[in-house]
């Protein structure tokens, strides 16, 4: 009887340890922008704490890549340093409705006029009804009163 108990316990432990681990990171996957009139936005969040982003429309394109960290129920995205980007691009800050003091990924080069490096600077996204919403900077909200919520829904 005792041997049956130990055999049963060993079997349960073995079965439990062999079960596939379920990915509990709800952010991993491909997310499509919700406010992309005449264009697109795609955010891909990978298992390795990395992300890639691209958007486009009206003949323009932006791209980015970097790493993320999970902060409570939110995710914070930070782009890789612009000097690590191959090519010459103007850098634009994610979530801004106007741009001043534009910088370039390389010095003394002629940047692309229709492709830009979009920089995420610890930008926070949180869940709201199965949508990832960008948490705007209060200063940006004052400058951009007509700005709609930046949201992403997960691809199926």
C-alpha positions as CSV (number, residue, x, y, z in Angstrom):
1,X,0.0,0.0,0.0
2,X,2.8,2.4,0.9
3,X,4.6,1.6,-2.4
4,X,1.4,2.4,-4.3
5,X,1.2,5.8,-2.5
6,X,4.9,6.7,-3.3
7,X,4.4,5.5,-6.9
8,X,1.3,7.7,-7.3
9,X,3.0,10.7,-5.8
10,X,6.1,10.2,-8.0
11,X,3.9,9.9,-11.1
12,X,1.9,13.1,-10.2
13,X,5.2,15.1,-9.7
14,X,6.6,13.7,-13.0
15,X,3.4,14.6,-14.9
16,X,3.3,18.1,-13.3
17,X,6.9,18.8,-14.2
18,X,6.5,17.6,-17.8
19,X,3.4,19.8,-18.6
20,X,4.1,22.7,-21.0
21,X,4.6,25.9,-19.2
22,X,1.9,28.4,-20.2
23,X,3.1,31.8,-21.2
24,X,1.8,34.2,-18.6
25,X,3.1,37.3,-20.4
26,X,-0.2,38.7,-21.8
27,X,1.8,41.3,-23.8
28,X,3.6,38.9,-26.1
29,X,2.2,38.9,-29.6
30,X,1.5,41.2,-32.5
31,X,-0.7,44.3,-31.9
32,X,-2.3,46.4,-34.5
33,X,-3.0,50.1,-34.1
34,X,-6.6,51.2,-33.7
35,X,-6.3,54.9,-34.8
36,X,-4.5,54.6,-38.1
37,X,-6.7,56.4,-40.6
38,X,-5.2,55.9,-44.0
39,X,-2.2,53.9,-42.6
40,X,-1.1,51.2,-40.3
41,X,0.7,50.6,-37.0
42,X,2.1,47.3,-35.8
43,X,3.8,46.6,-32.5
44,X,5.4,43.1,-32.0
45,X,6.3,42.2,-28.5
46,X,8.6,39.2,-28.2
47,X,9.4,36.7,-25.4
48,X,13.0,37.9,-25.1
49,X,11.9,41.2,-23.7
50,X,12.3,42.9,-27.0
51,X,9.9,44.7,-29.4
52,X,9.7,46.0,-32.9
53,X,7.4,48.7,-34.2
54,X,6.5,50.0,-37.6
55,X,3.8,52.4,-38.9
56,X,3.1,54.0,-42.2
57,X,0.7,56.0,-44.3
58,X,0.6,58.8,-46.8
59,X,3.9,57.8,-48.2
60,X,5.7,57.9,-44.9
61,X,7.0,55.1,-42.7
62,X,8.4,54.9,-39.1
63,X,10.1,52.1,-37.4
64,X,11.7,51.2,-34.0
65,X,13.0,48.4,-32.0
66,X,14.2,48.0,-28.4
67,X,13.5,46.3,-25.1
68,X,10.6,46.3,-22.6
69,X,10.0,45.8,-19.0
70,X,6.7,44.9,-17.3
71,X,5.7,47.3,-14.5
72,X,2.7,45.9,-12.6
73,X,-0.1,45.6,-15.2
74,X,1.7,47.8,-17.7
75,X,4.5,47.5,-20.1
76,X,7.3,50.1,-20.7
77,X,8.9,50.3,-24.1
78,X,12.4,51.8,-24.7
79,X,13.9,52.0,-28.1
80,X,17.5,51.1,-28.7
81,X,19.9,54.0,-28.9
82,X,19.5,55.9,-32.2
83,X,23.2,55.7,-32.8
84,X,22.8,51.9,-33.1
85,X,20.4,52.3,-36.1
86,X,21.8,51.6,-39.5
87,X,21.1,54.4,-41.9
88,X,20.4,58.1,-41.6
89,X,16.9,59.0,-40.3
90,X,15.3,61.8,-38.4
91,X,14.3,60.8,-34.9
92,X,10.7,61.4,-33.8
93,X,9.4,60.8,-30.3
94,X,6.5,58.3,-30.0
95,X,3.2,59.9,-29.1
96,X,4.0,63.5,-29.9
97,X,1.8,65.6,-32.1
98,X,4.4,68.2,-33.0
99,X,8.2,68.0,-33.3
100,X,10.9,70.4,-32.4
101,X,14.7,70.1,-32.0
102,X,14.8,67.2,-34.5
103,X,17.8,65.0,-34.2
104,X,19.3,62.4,-36.6
105,X,20.5,58.9,-36.1
106,X,23.9,59.9,-37.6
107,X,25.7,63.2,-37.8
108,X,26.5,64.9,-41.1
109,X,24.2,62.8,-43.3
110,X,21.2,63.4,-45.5
111,X,18.2,61.8,-43.7
112,X,15.4,60.0,-45.5
113,X,12.5,62.4,-46.2
114,X,9.8,59.7,-45.8
115,X,11.2,57.2,-43.3
116,X,11.8,58.0,-39.7
117,X,13.1,56.4,-36.5
118,X,10.4,56.5,-33.9
119,X,11.9,56.6,-30.4
120,X,10.1,55.1,-27.4
121,X,11.5,56.6,-24.2
122,X,10.2,54.4,-21.4
123,X,6.7,54.8,-22.9
124,X,4.0,53.1,-20.8
125,X,1.1,51.1,-22.2
126,X,-1.7,49.7,-20.1
127,X,-4.7,47.5,-20.7
128,X,-8.2,48.9,-21.2
129,X,-10.8,46.4,-22.4
130,X,-8.3,44.1,-24.2
131,X,-6.6,47.1,-25.8
132,X,-3.1,48.4,-25.1
133,X,-3.4,52.1,-24.5
134,X,-0.4,54.6,-24.4
135,X,-0.2,56.6,-21.2
136,X,0.3,60.1,-22.5
137,X,2.6,62.6,-20.9
138,X,0.5,65.3,-19.2
139,X,2.5,68.0,-21.0
140,X,1.7,66.4,-24.4
141,X,-2.0,66.3,-23.5
142,X,-2.0,70.1,-23.0
143,X,-0.2,70.7,-26.3
144,X,-2.3,68.2,-28.3
145,X,-5.9,68.7,-27.1
146,X,-7.5,67.0,-30.1
147,X,-5.3,63.9,-29.8
148,X,-7.1,60.6,-29.6
149,X,-6.0,57.6,-27.5
150,X,-3.2,55.6,-29.1
151,X,-4.4,52.0,-28.9
152,X,-3.4,48.6,-30.1
153,X,-5.5,45.4,-30.3
154,X,-3.9,42.0,-30.4
155,X,-3.9,40.0,-33.7
156,X,-5.6,36.7,-33.6
